[in-house]
Amino acid sequence: MAVTGWNRTPVRIPSELTLLEFEKPIAELEAKLRELKERCRATGADLTQEIAQLQAKIEQTQREIASGLTPWQRVLLARHPQRPYFLDFLSLIAEDFLELHGDRLYGEDRAIVTGLAKLLGRGVVVIGQQKGRDLKENLLRNFGSAHPEGYRKALRMMKLAERFRLPILSFVDTPGAYPGIGAEERHIAQAIAVNLREMFLLEVPIVATILSEGGSGGALGIAVADRVLMLENAYYSVISPEGCAAILWRDRGYASQAAEALKLTARDLKEMGVVDRIVPEPLGGAHRDWEGAARLLEEALGQELSSLEEKPVDQLLQERYERFRRYGVFIEDKATFPSEQSLA
């Protein structure tokens, strides 16, 4: 049943940013800049040169920090509480969004949002994982972790897209599928496995984008695609760094080392062929400039769709198959894993 629609409605961008530890030098410079501008307004003094120098210093500091981010710091950026979520991006890049609900088998799962929309003038089917901004919304969205009915709803929309020859855009942002008893009783593993199988066979272009967190099978359940895009500060992994640390080091405190070992950043995954394109983010990260991040994403999606729509169906399916057959490259570095002595 169709419920809602919009035409690029404005999104609510938080005014007060939560600061991560490595962002504090930028925040201090920005505070000085605000102070300088306020003094300029209050006294009428000409401080144009000083303001320009400080702005240049802020930009330089942002670039230095961005170039030296560790994998764990990128994980923290991917989880930033003010980072734009799927519906935030959608409201900035899509028109005439019409949400569709339910899997027609069990019920509605609000951790996955699906519907019809227009992107750059073309009709598309959109599927995205959605988190909440506060406790109430997170409970509604189950913290972005879908139940089986969410994946079955997604598959229903994919089949609808195939019937009407519409390209599919999927947007990943989840720590993983929901591992609770109810999800197991309703066969979460089977729901994801069926999606993997069916997405290989869909006769329409599919573009998947890792927006922030791409966790395990919960992410892959909507990410079998002809092109996989990944935002610069997102991560995509078979397990969270904390989960990996708990297994290998028996201590979640080793999450930063686990993040390094997992090769979960956009740059690592691009080099290994897991993702096809890195979508750059505005300086400082997507949480600092939602509209700028949305413009960069919209441009990348438009280019990928244009190239895929020119391909015959047989070629599309063959290339999709070959793309995933190339997976399996791995790098083993003993120095990044715990020794037997450390686990004793």
C-alpha positions as CSV (number, residue, x, y, z in Angstrom):
1,M,0.0,0.0,0.0
2,A,1.4,3.4,-0.9
3,V,1.7,5.8,2.0
4,T,3.8,8.8,1.5
5,G,5.5,10.9,-1.1
6,W,7.6,14.1,-1.4
7,N,9.4,16.4,-3.8
8,R,12.9,17.0,-2.4
9,T,11.6,18.2,0.9
10,P,14.2,19.9,3.1
11,V,15.9,17.7,5.7
12,R,16.6,18.7,9.3
13,I,20.4,19.1,9.6
14,P,21.6,19.1,13.2
15,S,23.0,22.5,14.3
16,E,25.3,21.2,17.0
17,L,27.8,18.6,15.9
18,T,29.0,15.8,18.1
19,L,32.8,15.9,18.1
20,L,35.0,12.9,17.7
21,E,38.4,13.0,19.4
22,F,40.3,13.6,16.2
23,E,37.9,16.4,15.1
24,K,38.7,18.6,18.1
25,P,41.6,20.5,16.4
26,I,39.1,21.6,13.7
27,A,36.5,22.5,16.2
28,E,39.0,24.7,18.1
29,L,39.9,26.6,14.9
30,E,36.2,27.0,13.9
31,A,35.5,28.5,17.4
32,K,38.3,31.0,16.8
33,L,36.8,31.8,13.4
34,R,33.4,32.5,14.9
35,E,35.0,34.6,17.5
36,L,36.9,36.6,14.9
37,K,33.7,37.2,12.8
38,E,31.8,38.3,15.9
39,R,34.5,40.8,16.7
40,C,34.4,42.1,13.2
41,R,30.6,42.6,13.4
42,A,30.8,44.2,16.9
43,T,33.7,46.6,16.3
44,G,33.4,47.2,12.5
45,A,37.2,46.4,12.2
46,D,38.4,45.1,8.9
47,L,39.6,41.6,9.7
48,T,39.1,40.1,6.2
49,Q,42.7,39.0,5.8
50,E,42.8,37.3,9.3
51,I,39.5,35.5,8.6
52,A,40.7,34.3,5.2
53,Q,44.0,33.0,6.8
54,L,42.0,31.2,9.5
55,Q,39.6,29.6,6.9
56,A,42.6,28.4,4.9
57,K,44.2,26.9,8.1
58,I,40.9,25.1,8.9
59,E,40.7,23.6,5.4
60,Q,44.4,22.6,5.5
61,T,43.8,20.9,8.9
62,Q,40.8,19.1,7.6
63,R,42.8,17.8,4.7
64,E,45.6,16.7,6.9
65,I,43.3,14.8,9.3
66,A,41.3,13.2,6.4
67,S,44.5,12.0,4.7
68,G,45.7,10.3,7.9
69,L,42.5,8.7,9.2
70,T,42.9,5.1,10.5
71,P,40.4,2.4,9.6
72,W,39.0,2.6,13.1
73,Q,38.5,6.4,12.8
74,R,36.6,5.8,9.5
75,V,34.4,3.4,11.4
76,L,33.7,6.1,14.0
77,L,32.8,8.5,11.1
78,A,30.5,5.9,9.5
79,R,28.7,5.7,12.9
80,H,28.7,9.4,13.6
81,P,25.3,10.3,15.1
82,Q,24.8,13.2,12.8
83,R,25.8,11.4,9.6
84,P,22.9,11.5,7.0
85,Y,20.9,8.3,6.8
86,F,19.2,6.7,3.8
87,L,16.0,8.8,4.0
88,D,18.1,12.0,4.5
89,F,20.0,11.3,1.2
90,L,16.8,10.2,-0.5
91,S,15.0,13.5,0.3
92,L,17.9,15.4,-1.2
93,I,18.4,13.4,-4.4
94,A,15.0,11.9,-5.3
95,E,11.7,13.2,-6.4
96,D,8.2,11.8,-6.1
97,F,9.1,9.1,-3.6
98,L,6.3,6.8,-2.9
99,E,6.9,4.3,0.0
100,L,5.5,0.8,-0.3
101,H,5.1,-1.5,2.7
102,G,5.0,-5.1,3.7
103,D,6.3,-8.5,2.5
104,R,2.8,-10.0,1.9
105,L,3.9,-12.9,4.0
106,Y,4.3,-11.8,7.6
107,G,4.3,-8.0,8.2
108,E,6.1,-4.7,7.9
109,D,9.8,-4.2,8.8
110,R,10.7,-0.5,9.2
111,A,14.4,-1.2,9.3
112,I,14.2,-1.4,5.5
113,V,12.4,1.3,3.5
114,T,11.3,0.6,-0.1
115,G,9.4,2.5,-2.8
116,L,9.3,4.1,-6.1
117,A,11.0,7.4,-6.9
118,K,12.5,9.5,-9.7
119,L,16.3,10.2,-9.9
120,L,17.6,12.6,-12.5
121,G,14.3,12.3,-14.4
122,R,14.3,8.5,-14.5
123,G,12.0,6.1,-12.6
124,V,13.7,3.8,-10.1
125,V,12.9,1.4,-7.3
126,V,14.8,2.3,-4.1
127,I,15.6,0.0,-1.2
128,G,17.4,1.3,1.8
129,Q,18.2,0.4,5.4
130,Q,17.2,3.1,7.9
131,K,18.4,3.9,11.4
132,G,16.9,6.2,14.0
133,R,18.1,9.5,15.4
134,D,16.7,8.9,18.9
135,L,15.7,6.0,21.1
136,K,12.1,6.1,20.0
137,E,12.9,6.1,16.3
138,N,15.7,3.5,16.8
139,L,13.2,1.2,18.4
140,L,10.8,1.7,15.5
141,R,13.7,1.0,13.0
142,N,15.2,-1.7,15.1
143,F,18.5,0.2,15.0
144,G,18.8,-0.5,11.3
145,S,18.9,-4.3,11.7
146,A,16.2,-5.9,9.6
147,H,14.1,-9.0,10.3
148,P,13.4,-11.6,7.6
149,E,10.3,-9.7,6.5
150,G,12.5,-6.7,5.6
151,Y,14.5,-8.8,3.2
152,R,11.4,-10.4,1.7
153,K,9.8,-6.9,1.3
154,A,13.0,-5.8,-0.5
155,L,12.8,-8.9,-2.8
156,R,9.1,-8.1,-3.5
157,M,10.1,-4.6,-4.7
158,M,13.0,-6.0,-6.8
159,K,10.6,-8.3,-8.6
160,L,8.3,-5.3,-9.1
161,A,11.2,-3.4,-10.6
162,E,11.9,-6.3,-13.0
163,R,8.3,-6.4,-14.1
164,F,8.2,-2.7,-15.0
165,R,11.8,-2.6,-16.3
166,L,12.9,-0.1,-13.6
167,P,16.5,0.1,-12.4
168,I,17.1,-0.8,-8.7
169,L,19.0,1.4,-6.3
170,S,19.8,-0.2,-2.9
171,F,21.4,1.7,0.0
172,V,23.2,-0.2,2.7
173,D,23.5,1.1,6.3
174,T,23.3,-1.6,8.9
175,P,25.4,-3.2,11.6
176,G,23.9,-6.5,10.5
177,A,20.7,-8.4,10.2
178,Y,18.7,-8.8,13.4
179,P,20.0,-12.0,15.3
180,G,17.1,-12.4,17.7
181,I,15.0,-15.4,18.3
182,G,12.0,-14.1,16.3
183,A,14.2,-13.5,13.3
184,E,15.6,-17.0,13.6
185,E,12.2,-18.5,13.9
186,R,11.1,-16.8,10.7
187,H,14.3,-17.9,8.9
188,I,16.5,-14.8,8.6
189,A,19.4,-16.8,7.0
190,Q,17.1,-18.2,4.3
191,A,15.6,-14.8,3.6
192,I,19.1,-13.3,2.9
193,A,20.2,-16.4,0.9
194,V,17.1,-16.2,-1.3
195,N,17.8,-12.5,-2.0
196,L,21.4,-13.3,-2.9
197,R,20.2,-15.9,-5.4
198,E,17.4,-13.9,-6.9
199,M,19.4,-10.7,-7.3
200,F,21.9,-12.5,-9.5
201,L,19.0,-13.2,-11.9
202,L,17.2,-9.9,-12.0
203,E,17.1,-8.5,-15.6
204,V,17.4,-4.9,-14.7
205,P,20.4,-2.7,-13.7
206,I,21.2,-2.8,-10.0
207,V,23.4,-0.2,-8.2
208,A,24.2,-0.7,-4.5
209,T,25.7,2.0,-2.3
210,I,27.3,1.5,1.1
211,L,26.3,4.7,2.8
212,S,27.8,4.1,6.3
213,E,27.9,0.7,8.0
214,G,27.9,-2.4,5.8
215,G,27.8,-5.2,8.3
216,S,27.9,-8.9,7.3
217,G,25.0,-10.7,5.5
218,G,22.6,-8.0,6.6
219,A,24.3,-5.7,4.2
220,L,24.9,-8.2,1.4
221,G,21.2,-9.2,1.4
222,I,20.5,-6.1,-0.6
223,A,23.9,-5.5,-2.2
224,V,24.3,-8.1,-5.0
225,A,24.6,-5.5,-7.8
226,D,26.1,-4.6,-11.2
227,R,27.9,-1.7,-9.5
228,V,28.8,-1.4,-5.8
229,L,29.5,2.2,-4.7
230,M,30.9,3.1,-1.3
231,L,31.1,6.5,0.4
232,E,34.6,7.6,1.4
233,N,34.1,7.1,5.1
234,A,31.8,4.1,5.1
235,Y,32.9,0.5,6.0
236,Y,31.9,-2.9,4.6
237,S,32.9,-6.1,6.4
238,V,31.9,-9.6,7.2
239,I,31.9,-8.7,10.9
240,S,32.1,-5.5,13.1
241,P,35.6,-4.6,14.4
242,E,34.3,-5.2,18.0
243,G,32.9,-8.7,17.0
244,C,36.2,-9.5,15.4
245,A,38.2,-8.4,18.4
246,A,36.0,-10.4,20.7
247,I,36.7,-13.6,18.7
248,L,40.4,-13.1,17.9
249,W,41.7,-11.2,21.0
250,R,38.8,-12.2,23.4
251,D,38.6,-8.5,24.1
252,R,36.5,-5.9,22.3
253,G,39.0,-3.3,23.3
254,Y,41.1,-4.4,20.4
255,A,38.5,-3.1,17.9
256,S,41.0,-0.6,16.3
257,Q,43.5,-3.4,15.6
258,A,40.6,-5.5,14.2
259,A,39.5,-2.7,11.9
260,E,43.0,-2.6,10.5
261,A,43.1,-6.3,9.9
262,L,39.7,-6.5,8.4
263,K,40.6,-4.3,5.4
264,L,37.1,-2.7,5.6
265,T,37.7,0.8,4.3
266,A,36.6,2.0,0.9
267,R,40.2,2.3,-0.4
268,D,41.0,-1.3,0.7
269,L,37.9,-2.7,-0.8
270,K,38.4,-0.8,-4.1
271,E,41.9,-2.3,-4.4
272,M,40.5,-5.8,-3.8
273,G,37.7,-5.3,-6.3
274,V,34.9,-5.7,-3.8
275,V,33.6,-2.2,-4.6
276,D,33.7,-0.5,-8.0
277,R,33.7,3.2,-7.1
278,I,34.5,5.4,-4.1
279,V,32.1,8.3,-3.7
280,P,34.0,11.2,-2.2
281,E,32.6,13.1,0.8
282,P,32.8,16.8,1.5
283,L,35.8,17.9,3.5
284,G,35.4,16.8,7.1
285,G,32.9,14.1,6.3
286,A,29.3,13.8,5.2
287,H,28.0,14.7,8.6
288,R,29.3,18.3,8.1
289,D,27.7,18.9,4.7
290,W,24.6,16.8,3.9
291,E,23.7,18.6,0.7
292,G,27.3,18.4,-0.6
293,A,27.4,14.7,0.1
294,A,24.1,14.2,-1.6
295,R,25.2,16.0,-4.7
296,L,28.3,13.8,-5.0
297,L,26.2,10.7,-4.5
298,E,23.6,11.8,-7.1
299,E,26.3,12.5,-9.7
300,A,27.9,9.0,-9.1
301,L,24.5,7.2,-9.3
302,G,23.5,9.0,-12.5
303,Q,26.8,8.1,-14.2
304,E,26.6,4.4,-13.2
305,L,22.9,4.1,-14.2
306,S,23.6,5.7,-17.6
307,S,26.4,3.2,-18.3
308,L,24.4,0.2,-17.2
309,E,21.2,1.1,-19.1
310,E,23.1,0.8,-22.4
311,K,23.9,-2.9,-21.8
312,P,21.8,-5.8,-23.2
313,V,20.2,-8.0,-20.5
314,D,22.4,-11.0,-21.4
315,Q,25.6,-8.9,-21.1
316,L,24.3,-7.4,-17.8
317,L,23.7,-10.8,-16.2
318,Q,27.0,-12.3,-17.4
319,E,29.1,-9.4,-16.1
320,R,27.2,-9.5,-12.8
321,Y,28.0,-13.2,-12.5
322,E,31.7,-12.6,-13.4
323,R,32.0,-9.7,-11.1
324,F,31.2,-11.9,-8.0
325,R,33.2,-14.8,-9.3
326,R,36.3,-12.6,-9.0
327,Y,35.8,-12.3,-5.3
328,G,38.1,-14.2,-3.0
329,V,41.2,-12.2,-3.1
330,F,42.7,-12.0,0.4
331,I,45.7,-10.6,2.2
332,E,47.3,-12.4,5.1
333,D,49.5,-10.4,7.4
334,K,50.5,-12.4,10.5
335,A,51.6,-9.2,12.3
336,T,48.0,-8.0,12.5
337,F,46.5,-11.1,14.1
338,P,47.0,-12.2,17.8
339,S,49.7,-14.7,18.6
340,E,48.9,-18.0,20.4
341,Q,50.7,-16.6,23.4
342,S,48.5,-13.5,23.6
343,L,45.4,-15.7,23.5
344,A,46.7,-18.1,26.3
